[in-house]
Amino acid sequence: MMARDRVHELETYERDGFVCLESFVTADWLSRLNAAMERLIDESRTAAPGDWRFDPEPDHTADDPRLRRINTPVDLDPTFAEFALDGPATDLAVDMLGPNVRFHHSKLNIKWSGGGEEVKWHQDIQFWPHTDFSPLTIGIYLNEVDDQMGPMGIVPGSHRGELFDLRADDGSWAGAIRDEDLDRADTATAVYLKGPAGSATVHNCCAIHGSAPNTSPRMRPLLLQTYSRADSYPLLGVGTNGKISSSAHSLVRGAAPDRITVGGRTMPAAPDWYKGKYTSIFAQQQGPDS
């Protein structure tokens, strides 16, 4: 693999809201990730209906598995956990976000061969709002991806533009930009990210993106993991922030900040007591011997 120009990658990402790195993952990592995926696909053959690990297409069967997604792969196989929490994906997140990085979630969108479903135009941040717009998603193509396979398309510069309503006209959550808004979203200018197996895509949480159905005879597995700066926090009580991996919100590189910025105002913040002990304000103010 050729030496990477990290400065150029970051400049491209900040300008366009995305960057594509061909053959980012080594052959060894690619082999390990594909083997882990195949193990989980095999498990899906006998999974009970409604098994939270798998999102099957309607015609999925034990003899002919057809999955749309494997949920939270970091919780299902140590290979995915190593890759996302302290491996190449984490390294790339640090390159894009800086030394202090927080993990949010992972998923494996498979888009099966011969008609694997489209992903309509959308932005990510509405699904899992944070206190800022630093979150980004790193995707890894586990197979070579060409035009027939429904590569991800992203609208350049859209990460700095309008945040669209992803609800249907009746107010229900559709998860996609409304048809009448697509001209304003400028989807005709989308750039489609193709490349050999092991290529990485990086896109900002506000970037407009989507993909067509996979009409090829080959699967298009895209391993996705989302990170943010360490001082960016998910807002609980909205979207999928409370329904994700056991590794969600964990600090994967660097140090936790002691300040937080919300609405342009920065304040000192209390420690994270989520997994620690907290008694009361009285004990904190009076000290441990009170």
Buried (B, 14 or more C-beta within 10 A) or exposed (E): EEEEEEEEBBEBBEEBBBBBBBBBBEEEBBEBBBEBBEEBBEBBEEBEEEEEBBBBBEEBEEEEBBBBBBBBBBBBBEBBBBBBBEBBBBEBBBBBBBEBBBBBBBBBBBBBBEBBBBBBBBBBBBBBBBBBBBBBBBBBBBBBBBEBBBBBBBBBBBBEBBBBEBBEEEEEEBEBBBEEBBEEBBBEEBBBBBBBBBBBBBBBBBBBBBBBBBEBEBBBBBBBBBBBBBBBBBEEEEBEBEEBBEBBBEBBBBEEBEEBBEEEEEEEBEEEEEEEEEEEEEEEEEEEEE
